[in-house]
Amino acid sequence: MAYTIRPARTSDVPGIRKLIDANVESGRLLSKATATLYEDVQEFCVAGLERDTTLAGCGALHVMWEDLAEIRTIAVREDCQGLGIGHGIVEALLARARAVGVDRVFVLTFAVRFFGRHGFRPISGTPVAAEVYQELLRSYDEGVAALTPPLVVCAAFLIGVVMFLRSQMSPKRRAEREARRRSRDQRS
């Protein structure tokens, strides 16, 4: 069955809300306030099937720091699972991460095998330095603020998955990024 993936629009939020709600009771996803979904709509990609007006899936890329982003809220309608929609959404989000210059992407998940097919691997510890983590705690993002440091370490160790996009980046782009960093450091 053919499907398309595109950036979400505000008119998609009710469908995203349904996809999330269908996965909250099982513990696969955390609930989010509808107002938060509207605020974060630009982070989402949605999938739709041909000849079907109901969303088939969704997912979000949340940039957290200069070189770090989280894939969040991957959900596929139960009757659409097994069609590759979840994988397509993850690929679209990874492409978006590369497009905005993010080197590292992580996800907190129980679906380790699913994300492993995209090059993610389990890690121990936190994906950021302590000072960056302190800055993230100042964020209004309830997904960050709700995680206390021991919980972050536990979650990252037990269910965390991370992928370094650096290995997928072209050598030319990597060299350009390093040159920008060196130039910035020299000015400081």
Secondary structure, DSSP 8 states (H G I E B T S, - for coil): --EEEEE--GGGHHHHHHHHHHHHTTTSS----HHHHHHTGGGEEEEEETT--SEEEEEEEEEEETTEEEEEEEEE-GGGTTSSHHHHHHHHHHHHHHHTT--EEEEE-S-HHHHHTTT-EE-SS-SS-HHHHHHHHTSS-HHHHT--HHHHHHHHHHTEEEEEGGGGS-HHHHHHHHHHHHHHHHH-
